[in-house]
Amino acid sequence: MRFFNEIPVLDYTEVAASQFEDLRHSKLRVGSMDLKIASIALSHDGLLLSSNLKDFNQIPELRVEDWTK
């Protein structure tokens, strides 16, 4: 359980909020919470881990992987 305490949680910054607004206006068929999660990953040039590849793969330039398989 200690392992999870060492994983940083990224903040929703002004850069992420700006990224979210851009994505929100791009007419993607992705839920707003998923767009916020993607915005955080994009603003940090991060890799998003999710089993929801159907939605996240629609977002340009987002790197996403499913490690559950």
Biotite code that builds the C-alpha atoms (Angstrom):
import biotite.structure as struc

atoms = struc.array([
    struc.Atom([0.000, 0.000, 0.000], chain_id="A", res_id=1, res_name="MET", atom_name="CA", element="C"),
    struc.Atom([2.919, 2.342, 0.549], chain_id="A", res_id=2, res_name="ARG", atom_name="CA", element="C"),
    struc.Atom([3.549, 2.368, -3.208], chain_id="A", res_id=3, res_name="PHE", atom_name="CA", element="C"),
    struc.Atom([0.415, 4.440, -3.850], chain_id="A", res_id=4, res_name="PHE", atom_name="CA", element="C"),
    struc.Atom([1.542, 7.105, -1.376], chain_id="A", res_id=5, res_name="ASN", atom_name="CA", element="C"),
    struc.Atom([4.559, 7.807, -3.593], chain_id="A", res_id=6, res_name="GLU", atom_name="CA", element="C"),
    struc.Atom([2.587, 8.577, -6.773], chain_id="A", res_id=7, res_name="ILE", atom_name="CA", element="C"),
    struc.Atom([2.152, 12.332, -7.247], chain_id="A", res_id=8, res_name="PRO", atom_name="CA", element="C"),
    struc.Atom([-1.316, 13.674, -8.010], chain_id="A", res_id=9, res_name="VAL", atom_name="CA", element="C"),
    struc.Atom([-1.195, 16.434, -10.602], chain_id="A", res_id=10, res_name="LEU", atom_name="CA", element="C"),
    struc.Atom([-3.118, 19.642, -10.006], chain_id="A", res_id=11, res_name="ASP", atom_name="CA", element="C"),
    struc.Atom([-5.711, 21.162, -12.303], chain_id="A", res_id=12, res_name="TYR", atom_name="CA", element="C"),
    struc.Atom([-3.744, 24.284, -13.195], chain_id="A", res_id=13, res_name="THR", atom_name="CA", element="C"),
    struc.Atom([-4.554, 27.318, -15.314], chain_id="A", res_id=14, res_name="GLU", atom_name="CA", element="C"),
    struc.Atom([-2.666, 25.667, -18.181], chain_id="A", res_id=15, res_name="VAL", atom_name="CA", element="C"),
    struc.Atom([-4.856, 22.558, -17.835], chain_id="A", res_id=16, res_name="ALA", atom_name="CA", element="C"),
    struc.Atom([-7.985, 24.735, -17.683], chain_id="A", res_id=17, res_name="ALA", atom_name="CA", element="C"),
    struc.Atom([-6.970, 26.467, -20.912], chain_id="A", res_id=18, res_name="SER", atom_name="CA", element="C"),
    struc.Atom([-6.322, 23.083, -22.526], chain_id="A", res_id=19, res_name="GLN", atom_name="CA", element="C"),
    struc.Atom([-9.749, 21.925, -21.331], chain_id="A", res_id=20, res_name="PHE", atom_name="CA", element="C"),
    struc.Atom([-11.467, 24.919, -22.942], chain_id="A", res_id=21, res_name="GLU", atom_name="CA", element="C"),
    struc.Atom([-9.726, 24.166, -26.241], chain_id="A", res_id=22, res_name="ASP", atom_name="CA", element="C"),
    struc.Atom([-10.812, 20.522, -26.086], chain_id="A", res_id=23, res_name="LEU", atom_name="CA", element="C"),
    struc.Atom([-14.353, 21.417, -25.016], chain_id="A", res_id=24, res_name="ARG", atom_name="CA", element="C"),
    struc.Atom([-14.793, 23.576, -28.111], chain_id="A", res_id=25, res_name="HIS", atom_name="CA", element="C"),
    struc.Atom([-13.336, 20.964, -30.470], chain_id="A", res_id=26, res_name="SER", atom_name="CA", element="C"),
    struc.Atom([-16.648, 19.062, -30.680], chain_id="A", res_id=27, res_name="LYS", atom_name="CA", element="C"),
    struc.Atom([-15.216, 15.775, -29.426], chain_id="A", res_id=28, res_name="LEU", atom_name="CA", element="C"),
    struc.Atom([-17.789, 13.285, -28.201], chain_id="A", res_id=29, res_name="ARG", atom_name="CA", element="C"),
    struc.Atom([-16.077, 12.814, -24.839], chain_id="A", res_id=30, res_name="VAL", atom_name="CA", element="C"),
    struc.Atom([-17.477, 13.577, -21.382], chain_id="A", res_id=31, res_name="GLY", atom_name="CA", element="C"),
    struc.Atom([-16.376, 16.749, -19.635], chain_id="A", res_id=32, res_name="SER", atom_name="CA", element="C"),
    struc.Atom([-14.693, 14.929, -16.728], chain_id="A", res_id=33, res_name="MET", atom_name="CA", element="C"),
    struc.Atom([-12.658, 12.832, -19.184], chain_id="A", res_id=34, res_name="ASP", atom_name="CA", element="C"),
    struc.Atom([-11.711, 16.037, -21.014], chain_id="A", res_id=35, res_name="LEU", atom_name="CA", element="C"),
    struc.Atom([-10.509, 17.517, -17.710], chain_id="A", res_id=36, res_name="LYS", atom_name="CA", element="C"),
    struc.Atom([-8.426, 14.414, -16.991], chain_id="A", res_id=37, res_name="ILE", atom_name="CA", element="C"),
    struc.Atom([-6.975, 14.538, -20.506], chain_id="A", res_id=38, res_name="ALA", atom_name="CA", element="C"),
    struc.Atom([-6.253, 18.250, -20.104], chain_id="A", res_id=39, res_name="SER", atom_name="CA", element="C"),
    struc.Atom([-4.160, 17.604, -17.013], chain_id="A", res_id=40, res_name="ILE", atom_name="CA", element="C"),
    struc.Atom([-2.179, 14.881, -18.797], chain_id="A", res_id=41, res_name="ALA", atom_name="CA", element="C"),
    struc.Atom([-1.668, 17.067, -21.876], chain_id="A", res_id=42, res_name="LEU", atom_name="CA", element="C"),
    struc.Atom([-0.591, 20.101, -19.853], chain_id="A", res_id=43, res_name="SER", atom_name="CA", element="C"),
    struc.Atom([2.147, 18.008, -18.218], chain_id="A", res_id=44, res_name="HIS", atom_name="CA", element="C"),
    struc.Atom([3.056, 16.093, -21.397], chain_id="A", res_id=45, res_name="ASP", atom_name="CA", element="C"),
    struc.Atom([2.179, 12.977, -19.446], chain_id="A", res_id=46, res_name="GLY", atom_name="CA", element="C"),
    struc.Atom([1.066, 9.463, -20.211], chain_id="A", res_id=47, res_name="LEU", atom_name="CA", element="C"),
    struc.Atom([-2.527, 8.766, -19.174], chain_id="A", res_id=48, res_name="LEU", atom_name="CA", element="C"),
    struc.Atom([-3.259, 5.263, -17.886], chain_id="A", res_id=49, res_name="LEU", atom_name="CA", element="C"),
    struc.Atom([-6.864, 4.237, -18.437], chain_id="A", res_id=50, res_name="SER", atom_name="CA", element="C"),
    struc.Atom([-8.947, 1.330, -19.643], chain_id="A", res_id=51, res_name="SER", atom_name="CA", element="C"),
    struc.Atom([-11.185, 3.887, -21.406], chain_id="A", res_id=52, res_name="ASN", atom_name="CA", element="C"),
    struc.Atom([-9.276, 3.896, -24.686], chain_id="A", res_id=53, res_name="LEU", atom_name="CA", element="C"),
    struc.Atom([-12.476, 4.391, -26.700], chain_id="A", res_id=54, res_name="LYS", atom_name="CA", element="C"),
    struc.Atom([-12.901, 7.956, -25.475], chain_id="A", res_id=55, res_name="ASP", atom_name="CA", element="C"),
    struc.Atom([-9.325, 8.986, -24.728], chain_id="A", res_id=56, res_name="PHE", atom_name="CA", element="C"),
    struc.Atom([-8.007, 7.841, -28.121], chain_id="A", res_id=57, res_name="ASN", atom_name="CA", element="C"),
    struc.Atom([-10.216, 10.521, -29.722], chain_id="A", res_id=58, res_name="GLN", atom_name="CA", element="C"),
    struc.Atom([-8.153, 13.300, -28.143], chain_id="A", res_id=59, res_name="ILE", atom_name="CA", element="C"),
    struc.Atom([-5.354, 14.522, -30.419], chain_id="A", res_id=60, res_name="PRO", atom_name="CA", element="C"),
    struc.Atom([-1.806, 14.343, -29.055], chain_id="A", res_id=61, res_name="GLU", atom_name="CA", element="C"),
    struc.Atom([-2.888, 12.546, -25.877], chain_id="A", res_id=62, res_name="LEU", atom_name="CA", element="C"),
    struc.Atom([-0.700, 9.594, -25.006], chain_id="A", res_id=63, res_name="ARG", atom_name="CA", element="C"),
    struc.Atom([-2.828, 6.922, -23.357], chain_id="A", res_id=64, res_name="VAL", atom_name="CA", element="C"),
    struc.Atom([-2.225, 3.273, -22.478], chain_id="A", res_id=65, res_name="GLU", atom_name="CA", element="C"),
    struc.Atom([-4.283, 0.511, -20.893], chain_id="A", res_id=66, res_name="ASP", atom_name="CA", element="C"),
    struc.Atom([-2.138, -1.488, -18.477], chain_id="A", res_id=67, res_name="TRP", atom_name="CA", element="C"),
    struc.Atom([-5.028, -3.703, -17.347], chain_id="A", res_id=68, res_name="THR", atom_name="CA", element="C"),
    struc.Atom([-4.600, -6.130, -20.225], chain_id="A", res_id=69, res_name="LYS", atom_name="CA", element="C"),
])
